[in-house]
């Protein structure tokens, strides 16, 4: 796998901008190599008039859609955020509601699949919020007040069987075993 491929994959699945340091730590090369590769990727995207661009904001890099496609993307996102939730999105939302705050890794261990796009969709819809746990350096996901209001409950603990499912020993064991992913 090439450095270009690795960086592209990281930028694609990340829901937030990545620093050069984060990328160098993950791919195991020097910062200079990462910066050179990112510069080449950005130029390639621009030259080939790709559907996305690489944004660099003070050393924080993120993939974004090409400005020329703004209207198209806006129409699509409007449909995505106003339509019904998919079965995988409902499953993830249920897990977040009952187990939250929860990390992306924990959610993926429970579901057994990558949840990056699902989380992004739930964040866009305002059903889930993301907060950073500064001690652990992880992002934690929990349902929003709007989600609770939509359900017509006054607190998340009013969900059916909340206490039993929130403290499920089976799920706790599954989360403790990394090989289950």
N, C-alpha and C positions, 0 to 999 in steps of 0.2 A: 504494500500500500504506500503510495507516495505521500509526501508532506502536504501537497496540494489537496489530495483526497481527504486526508485526516483533518486538515483545517476546515475544509468545506463542510465535512460532516459535523464537526463541533459547532460551527457557526449556524448550520441549518437546524440543529436540534435545540440550541440554546434559546431560552425565552428572554434572555437579557444580554446586553453587550458583554463581550469577553475581553479581558486585558491580555496583552502580550505575555505577561508572566503566567497567567492562567493557562494559556495555550502552550507555552514552553514547558510548563510542569506536566501537562497532559501528554504531549507528544514526545518529550524527551530530547529536544534539540535546543540550540542556542537561540537567544532572542533575535540576533541578527538574521538568522535563517528564517525565522517566523515572519519577521518584518519584510524581508525580501519576497517571500512567497505570497504574503498578503498583498503587497504592492503589485506583483505580477497578476494575481487573481483579479484585483480591482481593475487593472488595465484590460485584461482579457474580457471581463464582463462588459466593460464600456465599448471596447472595439467590436465585439460580436453582437452588440445590442441585445444582450440577454434580458430576461424578465426580472432580474434582480441586480442590485448593486451592493457593493461592500462599502459600508459607511465607517469612517474613522473619526471618532470624536474624542480628542485628547487621549489617544492610545487605547480607547475602548472600541472594539470592532463588532459590527453586527451586520447580518444580511438584511436587506430590505427590498421591497418591490421597486421596480423601476418607476421613476416619476411619470413616465409616459403612460403607464397603466393605472394611474390613480383612479380614474373613473370606473374602469372595469373592476378593479379590486374592491372599490367602495360598494358597487352594486352586489358583488358576491358576498362581501362581509355582511351587508344588510340582510341578505337572504339567510346567511349562516346564523346570524344572531337573532333573527326573528322567527325562524322556523322551529320545528320540533327538535328536541335533543335526540341524538342517535342512541342506540342501546348501549354502546361503550361509554358514551358521555354520561348517561344515566347511572350506569354502574359505578363509574369513577366518582360522580357527585354523591352517590349514596355512601360510598366508602369514606369520602371526605367528611360528610355530615356525621357519620357514626364514629369515625376514628380520629377526626381532626382535633387539633392541628396535626398534620401528617406531612412527611417529606415526600418528594417525588419518588425517591427510591423505595420507600415503604409502600406507596401506592402501586408502584410497578411490581413489587414482590407479591402483593396480594392479587393483582390482576394478571400478572404473568406476561405483560406486554409493555412496550414503550408507551408512555402517556403524555409525551411532550405536546403533541397537537391537541389532544383532548383538554389538557390543562389550559393551553392558550385560548381555546374556544370558550371554556368556562370562565376564564378571567375576562375575556372580551364581553361576555354576556352579563358580567357583574354578579355571577352566582358564587364565585369563589374569590378569595383574596389571598395575596401572597405576602408573607412577612419574613424577614430575615432573623434567624436566631444567631445573634452576634457571638455567643459563646461557642456554638458548634460550627458556625459558618454555613449552615444549611438554610434553605428556604422552606418555610412551613406553609401549608395550604389549609385553609378553613373556609367554611361557608360564610357568606356575607349576611348582613342584617336584612338586605332585600330578599334573599332566599328564605330566611326565617319568616319575614312578613308575608311573602307569597304563599307559604304553606299555611298561614293563619295560626301559627303557634307563637307563644311569647318567648320561648327559649328553646335551644336545640335539644335540651334534655326532655322536652315534651314529645319527641319522636317516639313512636311505638318501640318497645323493647330497647330503649336507648342504653340503659345501664348495663344490661346483659351483653349487648353487642359492642359497646364502647370498651368494655373490659374483658373481651373474649380471650380466654387462655389459648385457644387454638390459633387465633390470629397472632397473638403475642409470640407463640412458639414459631410460627411461620416467618415472622419478621426477624426473629433472632437467628434464623438459619439462612445465611447468604446463598447457599447453593440452591435454594428454591427458586431463585430468579431465572 
